[in-house]
């Protein structure tokens, strides 16, 4: 019997060309759909979804004031981050600016690492010479409509300057002022018209064109010009009036008395709604003291000393009033040199108009006012006033409660020291910040005031014994890598 031979089985291909095409098209469509959905979700999250902040990211959350300013922004602003990416502040600057670009589509950011791209850095320095100034070249530049505002890296931090007075070798950073300065810079470059500020001359005032460390005001004037403010000198002679385009008059520590005609001109300027920043020097009588007494200010020929917070005539002031000028200065310090006492006399009205008088700066609780002098120095007595002594006062006349200042509203800030804004001292602690905040309030630039506080810089310290350090090194370099290798070997052995 002839055995039957098995019929060979014909193996058909598992997938026909049509089926392979169908599967490939389905996979491609799924990938495209996933990418599209991810893109749409990211778009919605960027512009419409709420943002959540966890841990340290809360330090970069924008304040309502900044968000309100960005929502009303219509000018395109270019921001150049001229930074070494290894700079300790670079991560904070980058994280904060990311929040700004999320809140406004009118901000364009360009990063320039001058260490990695020296050619582009050289061109940037050529176009903006400010980038080459100072020991630290790192800065953030804001540009809009031909106006620029530069923020050096050294201005982004507040330091515990009291540590230097205590004898410590250096001051540690305690606060990051990025949002405060960035919002101010954006508003400065977007503001179209330049404001006019005049410095009175002719009475041995501080010269805004001088580089003298103790008496020059060039650094202060440069700060004003960077904030879109035009600075000029003013000499009042004869029957001249303060110019109509003067939006703020600065009397910076006049050491010689003003003539009667000059005082009358300043008084008329104030009565028509002028703005005045009056800075007084130790043992100098300018005549403004008498004029400002009619405006609710008592300016004494005195010296305020606060020994626990003073060194060689320099007083550290950390007590601020509740006022738009000083609210942004929380946790900061102002350094003053031989300050005089300035008291606000609380009155219902000044020259027939509603008045509001607020103390801006006060000494510590150990302050003492010396109003008698023997030779060049003060003479103290048991009758001297003690406690918190007012050092700076703000006066507003003609403003109705809850209504923004308008034409006819007089604003005055009187400070019992003028040297604190000189070239050497203005860079200390919060001096420059106080000056800028004062100028913005006097000029009624409310969008640059208040509500933005410096973010605290948190430092952490880990203390470990030599044995604990060795065990940590063994764990990181031995146990963890060794465990991964051992697990990989077990998987390989089982498979083979």
C-alpha positions in Angstrom: 0.0 0.0 0.0 1.4 3.2 -1.1 1.3 5.7 1.8 -0.3 9.0 1.2 2.1 11.9 1.2 1.1 14.9 3.3 0.1 17.9 1.4 2.7 20.6 2.1 1.1 23.6 3.9 1.5 26.9 2.1 2.4 29.7 4.5 0.6 32.8 3.6 2.1 36.1 4.7 0.8 37.3 8.1 0.0 40.8 6.8 -1.0 41.7 3.3 0.3 45.0 1.8 -3.1 46.6 2.3 -3.2 45.5 6.0 0.3 46.8 6.6 -0.6 50.1 5.0 -3.7 50.3 7.1 -1.8 49.6 10.3 1.0 52.1 9.4 -1.6 54.8 8.6 -3.4 54.2 11.9 -0.2 54.5 13.9 0.8 57.7 12.0 -2.7 59.1 12.6 -2.5 58.2 16.3 0.9 59.9 16.6 -0.3 63.1 14.8 -3.5 63.1 17.0 -1.4 62.8 20.2 0.9 65.6 19.1 -2.0 67.8 18.2 -3.8 67.2 21.4 -0.6 67.9 23.4 -0.1 71.1 21.4 -3.6 72.3 22.0 -3.4 71.5 25.7 -0.2 73.4 26.1 -1.7 76.4 24.2 -4.8 76.5 26.4 -2.6 76.0 29.5 -0.4 78.9 28.5 -3.1 81.4 27.9 -6.3 80.3 29.7 -5.6 77.7 32.3 -4.7 78.8 35.9 -1.1 78.4 37.0 -0.2 76.6 40.2 2.9 77.3 42.2 4.6 74.8 44.4 7.5 75.2 46.9 10.1 77.8 45.8 8.2 78.6 42.6 5.9 80.9 44.8 8.8 83.3 45.0 8.4 84.1 41.3 4.6 84.5 41.3 3.7 88.0 39.9 1.9 90.4 42.1 -1.5 91.9 41.2 0.2 95.2 40.5 2.5 93.7 37.9 -0.3 91.6 36.3 -2.5 94.7 36.0 0.3 96.7 34.4 1.0 93.9 31.9 -2.6 93.5 31.0 -2.8 97.2 30.0 0.5 97.0 28.0 0.3 97.7 24.3 4.0 98.5 23.5 6.4 95.8 22.4 9.3 95.5 24.8 12.5 93.7 24.0 14.3 92.3 27.0 18.0 91.3 26.7 19.4 89.1 29.4 23.1 89.9 29.3 24.2 87.3 31.8 26.8 84.7 32.4 24.7 81.5 32.7 26.8 80.4 35.7 26.0 83.6 37.6 24.1 82.7 40.8 21.2 85.0 40.0 20.7 83.7 36.4 18.2 80.9 37.4 16.1 83.4 39.4 16.1 86.0 36.5 15.2 83.3 34.0 12.4 81.9 36.1 10.9 85.3 36.8 11.0 86.5 33.2 9.2 83.3 32.1 6.3 84.5 34.3 6.4 87.9 32.6 6.2 86.4 29.1 3.4 84.1 30.2 1.4 87.2 31.3 2.1 89.4 28.3 2.5 88.7 24.6 4.2 92.1 24.1 7.4 91.0 25.7 10.3 89.5 23.7 13.2 88.0 25.6 16.7 87.4 24.1 19.4 85.7 26.2 23.0 86.6 25.6 25.7 84.7 27.5 28.7 86.9 27.1 31.1 84.1 28.1 29.8 81.7 25.4 29.4 84.3 22.7 32.0 87.0 23.0 31.5 88.3 19.5 27.8 89.1 20.1 28.7 90.4 23.6 31.2 92.9 22.1 28.5 94.2 19.6 26.0 94.5 22.5 28.5 96.5 24.5 29.2 98.7 21.5 25.5 99.5 21.1 24.9 99.9 24.9 28.1 101.2 26.6 26.4 100.8 30.0 27.0 97.0 29.7 30.8 97.7 30.1 30.4 99.8 33.3 31.2 98.5 36.7 32.9 95.4 38.0 30.0 93.1 37.2 28.9 93.3 33.6 25.7 91.2 34.0 22.5 93.1 33.4 19.0 93.0 32.0 18.2 95.6 29.3 14.7 96.7 28.5 14.0 98.5 25.1 10.9 100.0 23.6 10.3 102.9 21.2 14.0 104.0 21.3 14.0 104.2 25.1 16.1 101.9 27.2 16.4 101.0 30.9 19.2 98.8 32.2 19.1 96.9 35.5 22.5 95.7 36.7 22.7 92.4 38.5 24.1 94.1 41.6 20.8 96.0 42.1 18.7 92.8 42.1 19.6 91.8 45.6 19.1 93.4 49.0 21.8 92.6 51.5 21.9 92.4 55.3 24.1 95.5 55.5 23.6 95.6 59.3 26.0 92.7 59.4 28.9 94.9 58.3 28.1 97.3 61.1 28.2 94.3 63.5 31.7 93.6 62.3 31.0 90.6 60.0 33.3 90.4 56.9 30.5 90.6 54.3 26.8 91.0 54.0 24.7 88.1 52.9 21.8 88.6 50.4 18.4 88.5 52.0 16.0 89.5 49.2 15.6 89.3 45.4 14.1 92.5 44.0 13.6 91.3 40.4 9.8 91.9 40.0 10.0 95.3 41.6 12.8 96.5 39.2 11.5 94.6 36.1 8.0 96.1 36.4 9.4 99.6 36.9 11.7 99.2 33.9 8.8 98.1 31.6 6.7 101.0 32.7 9.7 103.4 32.3 10.4 102.4 28.6 6.7 102.4 27.7 5.9 105.8 29.2 6.0 108.2 26.2 6.6 111.7 27.6 9.7 112.5 29.7 9.0 114.2 33.0 10.9 117.4 34.0 12.7 117.6 37.3 14.7 120.8 38.2 17.4 121.0 40.8 17.7 124.4 42.6 21.2 126.0 42.3 23.1 128.9 43.8 23.1 128.0 47.5 25.8 125.3 47.7 23.4 122.5 47.1 24.6 119.0 46.0 25.6 119.2 42.3 23.7 116.7 40.2 26.6 116.9 37.6 29.4 116.2 40.2 31.2 112.9 40.8 32.4 113.9 44.3 31.7 110.9 46.6 30.3 112.9 49.6 28.6 115.8 47.8 28.0 114.9 44.2 24.6 113.8 43.0 25.5 112.4 39.6 24.4 108.8 40.5 21.0 110.1 41.7 20.6 112.1 38.5 21.5 109.1 36.4 18.9 107.1 38.2 16.3 109.7 37.3 17.3 109.8 33.7 17.1 106.0 33.4 13.5 106.3 34.6 12.6 108.5 31.7 13.1 111.8 33.6 14.8 114.8 32.3 17.1 116.6 34.8 18.0 120.3 34.6 19.3 123.0 36.9 17.3 126.0 38.1 18.5 129.4 39.3 15.9 131.7 40.7 16.9 135.4 40.6 14.9 138.6 40.9 11.2 138.1 40.3 11.6 134.8 38.3 9.0 132.1 38.8 9.5 128.4 38.9 8.9 127.3 35.3 5.5 126.0 34.3 7.0 122.8 32.9 8.7 122.0 36.2 6.9 118.9 37.5 9.2 118.5 40.5 11.6 120.9 42.2 14.5 119.4 44.2 16.3 121.4 46.9 19.2 119.2 47.6 20.8 120.3 50.9 21.1 124.1 50.4 23.8 125.3 52.8 23.3 129.0 52.2 20.0 130.8 52.9 17.6 131.4 50.0 16.6 135.0 49.3 13.1 136.2 50.2 12.1 136.4 46.5 13.2 132.8 45.9 11.2 131.5 48.9 8.2 133.4 47.7 8.5 131.9 44.2 8.7 128.4 45.7 5.7 129.1 47.8 3.7 130.3 44.8 4.8 127.2 42.9 3.5 125.0 45.8 0.2 126.9 46.0 -0.6 126.1 42.4 0.0 122.4 42.9 3.8 122.0 42.6 5.8 119.1 43.9 8.9 119.6 46.1 11.6 117.3 47.4 13.3 119.2 50.2 16.5 117.6 51.6 18.2 119.3 54.6 21.8 119.2 55.8 23.1 119.1 59.4 23.5 122.6 60.9 22.5 124.4 57.7 19.6 126.9 57.6 18.3 127.4 54.1 15.1 129.3 55.0 12.9 126.5 53.7 12.4 125.5 57.3 10.3 128.6 57.9 8.4 128.3 54.6 7.4 124.7 55.1 6.1 125.4 58.6 3.0 126.8 56.9 2.7 123.4 55.2 2.5 121.4 58.4 6.2 120.6 58.8 8.4 121.4 61.8 12.1 121.1 60.7 14.4 121.6 63.7 18.0 122.6 63.8 18.9 119.4 65.5 20.8 116.1 65.3 19.2 112.7 65.7 21.3 109.9 67.2 20.4 106.2 67.5 23.4 104.6 69.0 22.5 100.9 68.7 21.9 101.6 64.9 24.7 104.2 64.2 28.4 104.2 63.4 30.5 107.2 62.7 27.5 109.4 62.1 25.8 106.9 59.8 22.4 105.8 61.0 20.7 102.6 59.8 16.9 103.3 59.5 14.6 100.4 59.3 11.3 101.8 60.6 9.0 102.9 57.8 5.5 104.5 57.9 2.5 103.2 56.1 2.7 105.2 52.9 2.9 104.5 49.1 6.6 105.7 49.3 7.7 103.3 51.9 5.4 100.2 51.4 7.8 98.7 48.8 10.7 99.1 51.3 9.6 96.3 53.7 12.6 94.5 55.1 15.0 97.0 53.6 17.3 99.6 55.2 18.1 103.3 54.5 21.4 104.7 55.5 21.4 108.4 56.7 24.3 110.7 57.7 23.8 113.1 60.6 20.0 113.4 60.1 17.8 116.2 61.5 14.4 115.7 63.1 11.4 116.5 60.9 8.0 116.4 62.4 4.6 116.5 60.7 2.0 118.7 62.4 -1.3 117.0 62.0 -3.8 119.6 60.7 -7.2 119.2 59.0 -6.3 121.5 56.1 -3.5 123.6 54.7 -4.3 127.0 53.3 -7.9 126.0 53.1 -7.5 122.6 51.4 -7.7 119.1 52.8 -4.3 117.9 54.0 -2.7 114.5 54.7 0.7 114.4 56.5 2.5 111.1 57.0 5.8 110.1 58.6 8.0 108.1 56.2 11.1 107.3 58.2 11.7 107.0 61.9 14.7 106.2 64.1 14.8 103.2 66.4 13.3 103.3 69.9 16.6 104.6 71.3 16.6 107.8 69.2 17.7 111.0 70.9 17.2 114.6 69.5 19.9 117.0 70.4 18.9 120.6 69.7 21.7 122.4 71.5 25.3 122.6 70.2 28.6 123.3 71.7 31.1 124.3 69.0 30.8 121.8 66.2 29.2 119.0 68.2 25.8 118.4 69.8 25.2 118.9 73.5 22.8 116.4 75.1 20.7 117.0 78.2 18.1 115.0 80.1 15.3 117.1 78.6 16.2 115.9 75.0 13.4 114.1 73.3 13.8 110.3 73.2 12.2 107.4 71.4 11.3 107.0 67.7 12.2 110.3 66.0 10.6 111.2 62.6 13.3 111.7 59.9 11.2 112.1 56.8 7.6 113.3 56.2 5.3 113.4 53.2 2.6 116.2 52.8 -0.3 116.1 50.4 -2.6 119.1 50.1 -5.7 119.2 48.0 -6.2 115.5 47.3 -9.6 114.1 48.1 -9.7 110.7 49.9 -9.9 107.8 47.4 -9.2 110.1 44.4 -5.9 110.1 42.5 -3.8 113.3 42.6 -4.5 115.8 39.9 -3.6 119.2 38.8 -3.7 121.5 41.9 -2.6 118.8 44.3 0.5 119.8 46.2 3.0 117.1 47.3 6.0 117.6 49.4 8.6 115.2 50.8 11.0 116.6 53.4 14.0 114.5 54.5 16.3 115.5 57.4 19.4 114.4 55.4 20.7 115.1 52.0 24.0 113.2 52.0 22.3 109.8 51.9 21.7 110.4 48.2 25.3 111.4 47.4 27.3 109.2 45.1 28.9 107.2 47.9 25.8 106.5 50.0 23.1 106.1 47.4 24.3 102.6 46.5 23.9 101.4 50.1 21.0 99.1 51.0 17.7 100.8 50.1 18.8 104.4 49.6 18.4 104.3 45.8 15.1 102.4 46.2 13.7 105.0 48.6 14.8 107.8 46.3 13.1 106.2 43.3 9.9 105.5 45.2 9.8 109.1 46.5 10.2 110.5 43.0 7.5 108.3 41.6 5.0 109.4 44.3 5.8 113.0 43.9 5.3 112.7 40.1 2.1 110.7 40.7 3.5 107.7 38.8 1.3 105.3 40.9 1.8 102.4 38.5 5.4 102.2 39.7 4.5 102.2 43.4 3.6 99.7 46.1 2.4 96.2 46.1 5.6 94.6 44.9 7.8 93.2 47.7 11.3 91.7 47.3 11.2 87.9 47.4 13.2 86.5 50.3 16.4 84.6 49.5 16.3 81.4 51.5 19.6 79.8 52.5 20.0 76.3 53.9 22.8 74.8 55.9 23.5 71.1 56.4 25.8 70.1 59.2 27.4 66.7 58.9 30.1 64.9 60.8 33.1 63.4 59.0 31.6 59.9 59.5 28.3 61.0 58.0 30.1 62.6 55.0 31.9 59.3 54.4 28.7 57.3 54.6 26.9 59.7 52.2 29.8 59.4 49.8 29.7 55.6 50.0 25.9 55.6 49.4 26.1 57.9 46.4 29.2 56.4 44.7 28.9 52.8 45.9 25.6 51.5 47.1 23.3 53.2 44.6 25.3 52.5 41.4 26.2 49.0 42.7 22.5 48.1 43.3 21.6 49.1 39.7 24.5 46.9 38.4 23.5 44.0 40.6 19.9 44.2 39.4 20.9 44.3 35.8 23.1 41.2 36.3 20.2 39.3 37.9 18.0 40.1 35.0 20.7 39.0 32.5 21.4 35.7 34.4 17.7 34.7 34.5 17.2 35.4 30.8 20.2 33.2 29.9 
